[in-house]
Amino acid sequence: MVDARFRLAELTGDAGDPRGAADLYEAVGLDCVEFYGPYRPRVLDAYEHMARRIAAPS
């Protein structure tokens, strides 16, 4: 399920909505923190992708 949400966020960003993608990555990250704990690789991946989408030029 997490992989599907990562893919949805990626497709959202690729479709031209970086803010929407960042929001989706943030939601995945928060859910992963709750499920896995704060320092797991999936959590860090979600926040890294979120930061990349926020920093991406429009």
C-alpha positions in Angstrom: 0.0 0.0 0.0 2.8 2.4 0.8 4.4 1.7 -2.6 1.1 2.6 -4.3 0.9 5.9 -2.4 4.5 6.7 -3.4 3.7 6.0 -7.0 0.6 8.2 -6.8 2.6 11.1 -5.4 5.3 10.6 -8.1 2.7 10.6 -10.9 1.0 13.7 -9.4 4.3 15.5 -9.6 5.1 14.3 -13.0 1.7 15.5 -14.2 2.7 19.1 -13.2 1.4 19.4 -9.7 4.5 19.6 -7.5 2.6 21.0 -4.5 0.0 18.2 -4.6 2.8 15.7 -4.9 4.6 17.2 -1.9 1.3 17.0 0.1 0.9 13.3 -0.8 4.5 12.6 0.2 4.0 14.4 3.5 0.9 12.3 4.2 2.8 9.1 3.4 5.6 10.2 5.6 3.4 10.9 8.5 1.6 7.5 8.2 5.0 5.7 7.9 6.2 7.5 11.1 3.1 6.2 12.9 3.5 2.7 11.6 7.3 2.1 11.3 8.8 4.7 13.6 10.5 8.0 12.8 13.9 6.9 11.5 13.0 4.1 9.1 14.2 4.4 5.4 10.6 4.7 4.0 10.0 7.7 6.3 13.1 9.4 5.2 12.4 8.6 1.5 9.0 10.2 1.8 10.4 13.4 3.3 13.2 13.6 0.9 10.8 13.3 -2.1 8.6 15.9 -0.5 11.5 18.3 -0.2 12.6 17.7 -3.8 9.0 18.5 -5.0 8.9 21.7 -3.0 12.3 22.8 -4.2 11.6 21.9 -7.9 11.2 24.9 -10.2 7.7 25.5 -11.3 
